Amino acid sequence: MSIYKDIQDAFILLPYKYYKLILLVGPIGSGKTQILKKISSDYNYDYINLNLKLSEKLINIPFEERCYYVDDFMEEILFQSKTDVTILDNIEILFSNHLKIDPLKLLKNISRYRKIIASWGGIYVNGILTYAEIGHSEHRKYKKNDLDVIVISIEGGR
């Protein structure tokens, strides 16, 4: 499968990038989780289900105060990862409007000091990365010039 070759090629580039972030982009049901779990298994990288881990930390925080804790909790979650590369899957929680964060900015910031592969439920077409449909409350759109990360699109997400 060429996605694995694309990811291997991206690993070679990561040390030379300011943001050491690979986004594996594809719509829901495109097989991102299966690919990320295989990479985790093949390379012995830590795999983190971010929705689960972050929601466990936020559950006891009052809803309107959760936005103040996201950065610290992300650091705690990633601190537990002991491998050279950390895989973040199921990152949808980061798009929750009540958290008041820019998910891409957060991922980029945490990837300055550690290598991250993250799933991204959306599409990358003509240099534009999107999450959710236009009109959806969690919709995000980023132009290629705003990315400065490695984007690998799964077939069906192109």
N, CA, C and O of each residue as an XYZ file, in Angstrom:
632
protein
N       0.845     -1.184      0.000
C       0.000      0.000      0.000
C       0.885      1.239      0.000
O       1.835      1.303      0.780
N       0.613      2.199     -0.824
C       1.468      3.373     -0.982
C       1.403      4.320      0.211
O       2.316      5.124      0.397
N       0.364      4.249      1.015
C       0.271      5.103      2.202
C       1.446      4.810      3.135
O       2.028      5.737      3.698
N       1.802      3.543      3.305
C       2.919      3.183      4.169
C       4.232      3.725      3.611
O       5.088      4.183      4.368
N       4.389      3.675      2.307
C       5.589      4.238      1.659
C       5.619      5.751      1.867
O       6.674      6.317      2.153
N       4.475      6.403      1.724
C       4.398      7.853      1.954
C       4.783      8.194      3.390
O       5.475      9.185      3.627
N       4.343      7.387      4.340
C       4.660      7.639      5.747
C       6.142      7.392      6.016
O       6.773      8.154      6.748
N       6.702      6.333      5.429
C       8.140      6.080      5.575
C       8.950      7.240      5.006
O       9.935      7.663      5.612
N       8.548      7.752      3.857
C       9.229      8.907      3.261
C       9.103     10.137      4.157
O      10.043     10.922      4.280
N       7.946     10.297      4.774
C       7.721     11.434      5.669
C       8.623     11.338      6.906
O       9.105     12.359      7.396
N       8.855     10.118      7.414
C       9.744      9.935      8.563
C      11.144     10.474      8.264
O      11.805     11.031      9.140
N      11.579     10.305      7.035
C      12.908     10.787      6.634
C      12.969     12.314      6.699
O      13.999     12.883      7.059
N      11.876     12.965      6.354
C      11.833     14.434      6.337
C      11.637     15.058      7.723
O      12.065     16.189      7.952
N      11.008     14.349      8.631
C      10.637     14.925      9.934
C      11.775     15.628     10.681
O      11.562     16.726     11.194
N      12.969     15.042     10.762
C      14.024     15.717     11.536
C      14.390     17.104     10.992
O      14.962     17.920     11.715
N      14.070     17.368      9.750
C      14.424     18.633      9.120
C      13.295     19.659      9.161
O      13.447     20.779      8.672
N      12.179     19.278      9.739
C      11.011     20.160      9.796
C      10.941     20.840     11.159
O      11.321     20.258     12.175
N      10.448     22.079     11.168
C      10.235     22.781     12.439
C       9.118     22.097     13.215
O       9.254     21.802     14.402
N       8.008     21.853     12.520
C       6.912     21.092     13.121
C       7.061     19.646     12.685
O       7.003     19.344     11.493
N       7.249     18.767     13.629
C       7.462     17.343     13.333
C       6.122     16.620     13.385
O       5.891     15.737     14.211
N       5.245     17.033     12.463
C       3.866     16.558     12.466
C       3.494     15.997     11.102
O       3.678     16.643     10.070
N       2.968     14.779     11.126
C       2.400     14.155      9.938
C       0.910     14.030     10.179
O       0.485     13.436     11.170
N       0.114     14.584      9.281
C      -1.336     14.427      9.361
C      -1.759     13.362      8.361
O      -1.495     13.485      7.165
N      -2.406     12.335      8.846
C      -2.987     11.310      7.986
C      -4.449     11.693      7.793
O      -5.268     11.553      8.701
N      -4.756     12.174      6.606
C      -6.051     12.798      6.340
C      -6.954     11.871      5.539
O      -6.542     11.279      4.542
N      -8.180     11.762      5.995
C      -9.176     10.988      5.276
C     -10.524     11.121      5.965
O     -10.594     11.384      7.165
N     -11.588     10.938      5.205
C     -12.922     11.028      5.805
C     -13.182      9.861      6.758
O     -12.445      8.875      6.767
N     -14.222      9.987      7.545
C     -14.621      8.912      8.450
C     -14.826      7.636      7.633
O     -15.450      7.657      6.573
N     -14.299      6.545      8.136
C     -14.452      5.261      7.463
C     -13.407      4.999      6.386
O     -13.520      4.024      5.643
N     -12.393      5.853      6.292
C     -11.386      5.687      5.237
C     -10.245      4.757      5.637
O      -9.377      4.456      4.817
N     -10.235      4.299      6.888
C      -9.218      3.342      7.315
C      -8.036      3.953      8.048
O      -7.006      3.297      8.207
N      -8.163      5.190      8.497
C      -7.052      5.842      9.195
C      -6.637      5.069     10.444
O      -5.447      4.854     10.676
N      -7.601      4.657     11.239
C      -7.292      3.954     12.488
C      -6.548      2.655     12.205
O      -5.563      2.350     12.878
N      -6.996      1.903     11.240
C      -6.324      0.644     10.890
C      -4.877      0.900     10.476
O      -3.976      0.168     10.885
N      -4.653      1.921      9.676
C      -3.300      2.261      9.224
C      -2.438      2.677     10.416
O      -1.300      2.226     10.553
N      -2.981      3.534     11.272
C      -2.203      4.018     12.418
C      -1.881      2.899     13.401
O      -0.790      2.870     13.971
N      -2.812      1.987     13.601
C      -2.543      0.854     14.498
C      -1.477     -0.064     13.915
O      -0.659     -0.613     14.654
N      -1.478     -0.233     12.600
C      -0.448     -1.053     11.950
C       0.928     -0.393     12.089
O       1.916     -1.068     12.376
N       0.988      0.913     11.887
C       2.255      1.641     12.051
C       2.735      1.527     13.494
O       3.918      1.296     13.743
N       1.820      1.688     14.435
C       2.159      1.559     15.855
C       2.739      0.182     16.141
O       3.747      0.056     16.837
N       2.104     -0.840     15.605
C       2.562     -2.215     15.814
C       3.897     -2.483     15.119
O       4.812     -3.054     15.713
N       3.998     -2.064     13.852
C       5.213     -2.329     13.070
C       6.447     -1.626     13.634
O       7.541     -2.192     13.622
N       6.282     -0.413     14.122
C       7.413      0.388     14.588
C       7.496      0.494     16.113
O       8.412      1.118     16.648
N       6.534     -0.117     16.807
C       6.473     -0.073     18.262
C       6.353      1.364     18.790
O       7.006      1.735     19.765
N       5.504      2.164     18.126
C       5.226      3.534     18.554
C       4.001      3.528     19.464
O       3.096      2.709     19.304
N       3.989      4.453     20.420
C       2.824      4.588     21.284
C       1.632      5.095     20.480
O       1.748      6.036     19.695
N       0.491      4.456     20.691
C      -0.769      4.807     20.029
C      -1.701      5.354     21.099
O      -1.952      4.693     22.107
N      -2.216      6.563     20.882
C      -3.094      7.201     21.863
C      -4.426      7.538     21.212
O      -4.489      8.224     20.192
N      -5.489      7.036     21.830
C      -6.845      7.420     21.434
C      -7.129      8.725     22.184
O      -7.495      8.710     23.359
N      -6.956      9.841     21.495
C      -7.017     11.144     22.149
C      -8.403     11.469     22.696
O      -8.523     12.051     23.774
N      -9.452     11.096     21.959
C     -10.802     11.335     22.481
C     -10.963     10.718     23.862
O     -11.497     11.354     24.771
N     -10.509      9.497     24.021
C     -10.638      8.782     25.289
C      -9.772      9.422     26.373
O     -10.270      9.745     27.452
N      -8.495      9.606     26.099
C      -7.569     10.106     27.119
C      -7.899     11.528     27.571
O      -7.890     11.818     28.767
N      -8.194     12.425     26.602
C      -8.473     13.810     26.965
C      -9.824     13.941     27.659
O      -9.963     14.720     28.602
N     -10.822     13.185     27.200
C     -12.140     13.266     27.844
C     -12.087     12.735     29.273
O     -12.800     13.237     30.142
N     -11.249     11.721     29.530
C     -11.083     11.219     30.900
C     -10.543     12.310     31.824
O     -10.917     12.379     32.995
N      -9.675     13.151     31.302
C      -9.094     14.219     32.107
C     -10.047     15.403     32.268
O     -10.040     16.074     33.300
N     -10.864     15.657     31.250
C     -11.756     16.822     31.272
C     -13.084     16.570     31.984
O     -13.778     17.521     32.344
N     -13.442     15.323     32.190
C     -14.785     14.995     32.652
C     -15.163     15.656     33.984
O     -16.325     16.006     34.187
N     -14.209     15.828     34.878
C     -14.517     16.419     36.178
C     -14.323     17.932     36.225
O     -14.498     18.552     37.274
N     -13.965     18.516     35.098
C     -13.773     19.971     35.000
C     -15.094     20.582     34.536
O     -15.704     20.074     33.595
N     -15.544     21.655     35.173
C     -16.776     22.305     34.697
C     -16.665     22.659     33.208
O     -15.620     23.102     32.731
N     -17.757     22.454     32.507
C     -17.815     22.608     31.056
C     -17.188     23.919     30.583
O     -16.385     23.923     29.650
N     -17.549     25.018     31.219
C     -17.092     26.338     30.771
C     -15.628     26.609     31.122
O     -15.060     27.595     30.653
N     -15.007     25.753     31.940
C     -13.610     25.943     32.328
C     -12.648     25.007     31.599
O     -11.433     25.137     31.745
N     -13.168     24.082     30.829
C     -12.320     23.074     30.185
C     -11.276     23.668     29.249
O     -10.185     23.117     29.100
N     -11.605     24.781     28.624
C     -10.679     25.395     27.677
C      -9.361     25.789     28.342
O      -8.333     25.870     27.669
N      -9.378     26.034     29.638
C      -8.175     26.445     30.351
C      -7.229     25.284     30.652
O      -6.075     25.506     31.019
N      -7.699     24.073     30.502
C      -6.929     22.905     30.890
C      -6.399     22.079     29.712
O      -5.562     21.197     29.905
N      -6.870     22.352     28.520
C      -6.543     21.502     27.372
C      -5.035     21.399     27.148
O      -4.510     20.294     27.008
N      -4.337     22.520     27.111
C      -2.890     22.483     26.853
C      -2.150     21.651     27.901
O      -1.312     20.815     27.562
N      -2.462     21.883     29.165
C      -1.784     21.130     30.229
C      -2.100     19.640     30.164
O      -1.215     18.804     30.344
N      -3.354     19.311     29.909
C      -3.727     17.902     29.817
C      -3.072     17.231     28.608
O      -2.669     16.070     28.681
N      -2.968     17.964     27.500
C      -2.283     17.396     26.328
C      -0.825     17.090     26.669
O      -0.300     16.048     26.278
N      -0.181     17.986     27.388
C       1.204     17.750     27.809
C       1.299     16.509     28.695
O       2.205     15.693     28.531
N       0.361     16.371     29.634
C       0.362     15.198     30.511
C       0.201     13.908     29.713
O       0.904     12.926     29.955
N      -0.718     13.918     28.773
C      -0.977     12.733     27.953
C       0.259     12.374     27.143
O       0.648     11.207     27.085
N       0.870     13.359     26.525
C       2.035     13.099     25.685
C       3.276     12.763     26.501
O       4.157     12.047     26.024
N       3.353     13.272     27.721
C       4.482     12.964     28.593
C       4.562     11.465     28.880
O       5.646     10.926     29.100
N       3.411     10.801     28.877
C       3.365      9.365     29.140
C       3.912      8.545     27.969
O       4.254      7.374     28.134
N       3.991      9.155     26.802
C       4.519      8.456     25.632
C       6.036      8.413     25.711
O       6.688      9.443     25.885
N       6.581      7.239     25.585
C       8.035      7.067     25.720
C       8.716      6.701     24.400
O       9.919      6.440     24.383
N       7.970      6.677     23.302
C       8.569      6.294     22.026
C       8.971      7.530     21.230
O       8.523      8.640     21.516
N       9.813      7.322     20.238
C      10.338      8.388     19.392
C       9.233      9.122     18.634
O       9.314     10.328     18.404
N       8.210      8.378     18.254
C       7.061      8.926     17.540
C       5.806      8.564     18.328
O       5.672      7.444     18.819
N       4.892      9.523     18.443
C       3.619      9.265     19.112
C       2.500      9.379     18.093
O       2.449     10.323     17.305
N       1.608      8.405     18.120
C       0.476      8.393     17.197
C      -0.770      8.848     17.946
O      -1.130      8.280     18.976
N      -1.424      9.882     17.415
C      -2.670     10.389     17.988
C      -3.812     10.066     17.051
O      -3.847     10.541     15.916
N      -4.733      9.270     17.516
C      -5.899      8.908     16.709
C      -7.148      9.425     17.420
O      -7.123      9.733     18.611
N      -8.224      9.511     16.669
C      -9.502      9.984     17.218
C      -9.312     11.334     17.919
O      -9.501     11.454     19.130
N      -8.941     12.330     17.143
C      -8.648     13.656     17.698
C      -9.851     14.590     17.653
O      -9.708     15.788     17.901
N     -11.017     14.071     17.346
C     -12.208     14.905     17.153
C     -12.522     15.809     18.344
O     -13.086     16.888     18.164
N     -12.170     15.392     19.537
C     -12.449     16.208     20.719
C     -11.811     17.594     20.608
O     -12.339     18.566     21.147
N     -10.689     17.684     19.917
C      -9.998     18.970     19.785
C     -10.822     19.999     19.008
O     -10.579     21.200     19.120
N     -11.784     19.535     18.231
C     -12.599     20.431     17.412
C     -13.840     20.926     18.153
O     -14.598     21.740     17.624
N     -14.047     20.438     19.368
C     -15.215     20.869     20.149
C     -15.129     22.368     20.399
O     -14.137     22.863     20.934
N     -16.164     23.076     20.011
C     -16.150     24.538     20.103
C     -15.964     25.046     21.521
O     -15.343     26.089     21.723
N     -16.488     24.330     22.510
C     -16.377     24.808     23.890
C     -14.934     24.810     24.403
O     -14.635     25.462     25.404
N     -14.035     24.083     23.721
C     -12.630     24.083     24.137
C     -11.884     25.331     23.652
O     -10.808     25.653     24.156
N     -12.458     26.022     22.681
C     -11.932     27.309     22.209
C     -10.462     27.236     21.799
O      -9.663     28.102     22.155
N     -10.122     26.192     21.049
C      -8.742     26.060     20.571
C      -8.732     25.891     19.071
O      -9.745     25.545     18.463
N      -7.590     26.137     18.485
C      -7.356     25.846     17.080
C      -6.638     24.497     17.058
O      -5.467     24.422     17.429
N      -7.320     23.431     16.630
C      -6.716     22.095     16.698
C      -5.387     21.979     15.957
O      -4.454     21.351     16.457
N      -5.295     22.576     14.775
C      -4.039     22.477     14.019
C      -2.915     23.207     14.750
O      -1.794     22.703     14.824
N      -3.200     24.360     15.276
C      -2.183     25.116     16.023
C      -1.702     24.322     17.230
O      -0.504     24.283     17.508
N      -2.625     23.691     17.946
C      -2.253     22.869     19.098
C      -1.356     21.711     18.672
O      -0.321     21.466     19.292
N      -1.748     21.003     17.621
C      -0.938     19.873     17.135
C       0.443     20.336     16.678
O       1.447     19.675     16.944
N       0.486     21.456     16.000
C       1.776     21.990     15.554
C       2.657     22.337     16.743
O       3.848     22.023     16.749
N       2.083     22.980     17.745
C       2.875     23.365     18.918
C       3.449     22.163     19.646
O       4.609     22.182     20.057
N       2.643     21.112     19.812
C       3.172     19.938     20.522
C       4.177     19.170     19.679
O       4.967     18.389     20.210
N       4.151     19.388     18.363
C       5.082     18.667     17.484
C       6.413     19.401     17.312
O       7.277     18.932     16.570
N       6.590     20.506     17.962
C       7.875     21.201     17.864
C       8.974     20.402     18.563
O      10.139     20.473     18.172
N       8.608     19.648     19.588
C       9.601     18.948     20.391
C       9.455     17.429     20.373
O      10.249     16.717     20.988
N       8.441     16.937     19.670
C       8.251     15.489     19.564
C       7.604     15.175     18.223
O       6.841     15.978     17.686
N       7.915     14.011     17.694
C       7.348     13.594     16.411
C       5.950     13.032     16.637
O       5.735     12.173     17.493
N       5.001     13.541     15.844
C       3.600     13.164     15.999
C       3.038     12.734     14.647
O       3.280     13.380     13.627
N       2.288     11.639     14.652
C       1.431     11.288     13.518
C       0.012     11.383     14.058
O      -0.326     10.736     15.049
N      -0.811     12.188     13.410
C      -2.181     12.374     13.889
C      -3.173     12.112     12.773
O      -2.949     12.480     11.619
N      -4.266     11.473     13.136
C      -5.349     11.287     12.164
C      -6.103     12.606     12.053
O      -6.188     13.368     13.016
N      -6.644     12.863     10.877
C      -7.417     14.086     10.635
C      -8.630     13.682      9.817
O      -8.505     13.298      8.654
N      -9.784     13.766     10.417
C     -11.029     13.384      9.746
C     -11.510     14.475      8.818
O     -12.309     15.327      9.205
N     -11.035     14.448      7.628
C     -11.420     15.473      6.658
C     -10.825     15.155      5.301
O     -10.597     13.995      4.959
N     -10.580     16.199      4.542
C      -9.998     16.010      3.219
C      -8.918     17.057      2.964
O      -8.896     18.123      3.580
N      -8.030     16.721      2.044
C      -6.984     17.632      1.594
C      -7.055     17.647      0.074
O      -6.661     16.688     -0.589
N      -7.561     18.745     -0.466
C      -7.763     18.866     -1.903
C      -7.248     20.223     -2.364
O      -7.568     21.256     -1.776
N      -6.446     20.206     -3.424
C      -5.930     21.442     -4.023
C      -5.274     22.361     -2.991
O      -5.462     23.577     -3.022
N      -4.511     21.772     -2.089
C      -3.785     22.560     -1.104
C      -4.647     23.105      0.021
O      -4.208     23.989      0.757
N      -5.869     22.596      0.171
C      -6.746     23.055      1.242
C      -7.124     21.865      2.128
O      -7.663     20.862      1.659
N      -6.825     22.007      3.415
C      -7.141     20.995      4.416
C      -8.425     21.415      5.114
O      -8.530     22.533      5.619
N      -9.403     20.512      5.141
C     -10.662     20.837      5.815
C     -11.005     19.767      6.838
O     -10.557     18.622      6.768
N     -11.816     20.191      7.785
C     -12.391     19.289      8.771
C     -13.872     19.623      8.833
O     -14.237     20.790      8.972
N     -14.711     18.634      8.733
C     -16.171     18.779      8.766
C     -16.668     19.561      7.546
O     -15.904     20.248      6.868
N     -17.939     19.436      7.299
C     -18.568     20.078      6.142
C     -18.791     21.567      6.398
O     -18.942     21.999      7.540
N     -18.809     22.335      5.325
C     -19.132     23.761      5.434
C     -20.512     23.879      6.067
O     -21.442     23.167      5.689
N     -20.635     24.771      7.021
C     -21.894     24.955      7.734
C     -21.954     24.211      9.056
O     -22.755     24.551      9.926
N     -21.108     23.193      9.212
C     -21.038     22.451     10.479
C     -20.336     23.339     11.503
O     -19.403     24.066     11.161
N     -20.779     23.282     12.748
C     -20.226     24.167     13.783
C     -18.732     23.933     14.041
O     -18.047     24.825     14.541
N     -18.224     22.743     13.705
C     -16.811     22.439     13.940
C     -15.963     22.558     12.670
O     -14.789     22.189     12.670
N     -16.552     23.070     11.597
C     -15.841     23.186     10.319
C     -14.566     24.012     10.470
O     -14.565     25.075     11.090
N     -13.482     23.498      9.890
C     -12.211     24.216      9.842
C     -11.668     24.113      8.429
O     -11.902     23.129      7.727
N     -10.940     25.143      8.025
C     -10.338     25.176      6.690
C      -8.978     25.852      6.806
O      -8.853     26.937      7.373
N      -7.957     25.185      6.255
C      -6.600     25.708      6.296
C      -6.008     25.655      4.887
O      -6.151     24.661      4.176
N      -5.354     26.724      4.505
C      -4.675     26.759      3.209
C      -3.269     26.197      3.365
O      -2.703     26.204      4.459
N      -2.715     25.713      2.265
C      -1.402     25.072      2.276
C      -0.348     25.947      2.953
O       0.499     25.437      3.687
N      -0.391     27.247      2.714
C       0.603     28.155      3.298
C       0.522     28.213      4.815
O       1.501     28.582      5.464
N      -0.624     27.856      5.399
C      -0.807     27.883      6.848
C      -0.412     26.566      7.517
O      -0.376     26.480      8.745
N      -0.120     25.555      6.725
C       0.098     24.227      7.288
C       1.504     24.039      7.843
O       1.669     23.884      9.053
N       2.507     24.050      6.993
C       3.896     23.806      7.369
C       4.063     22.470      8.096
O       4.898     22.340      8.992
N       3.259     21.480      7.699
C       3.350     20.123      8.223
C       3.262     19.169      7.033
O       2.952     19.589      5.918
N       3.530     17.910      7.266
C       3.421     16.905      6.212
C       1.992     16.365      6.210
O       1.491     15.899      7.233
N       1.352     16.434      5.059
C      -0.020     15.947      4.915
C      -0.018     14.740      3.986
O       0.472     14.814      2.859
N      -0.565     13.637      4.465
C      -0.718     12.434      3.659
C      -2.204     12.136      3.573
O      -2.872     11.913      4.582
N      -2.698     12.137      2.361
C      -4.132     11.945      2.151
C      -4.403     10.503      1.761
O      -3.736      9.939      0.894
N      -5.397      9.919      2.419
C      -5.820      8.555      2.110
C      -6.739      8.610      0.896
O      -7.508      9.557      0.729
N      -6.653      7.597      0.057
C      -7.557      7.499     -1.098
C      -8.985      7.646     -0.625
O      -9.378      7.050      0.378
N      -9.747      8.418     -1.325
C     -11.112      8.700     -0.909
C     -11.170     10.044     -0.201
O     -12.243     10.630     -0.051
N     -10.018     10.527      0.231
C      -9.936     11.839      0.863
C      -9.312     12.859     -0.059
O      -9.118     14.012      0.327
N      -8.992     12.445     -1.286
C      -8.330     13.368     -2.208
C      -9.313     14.154     -3.001
O      -8.921     14.979     -3.827
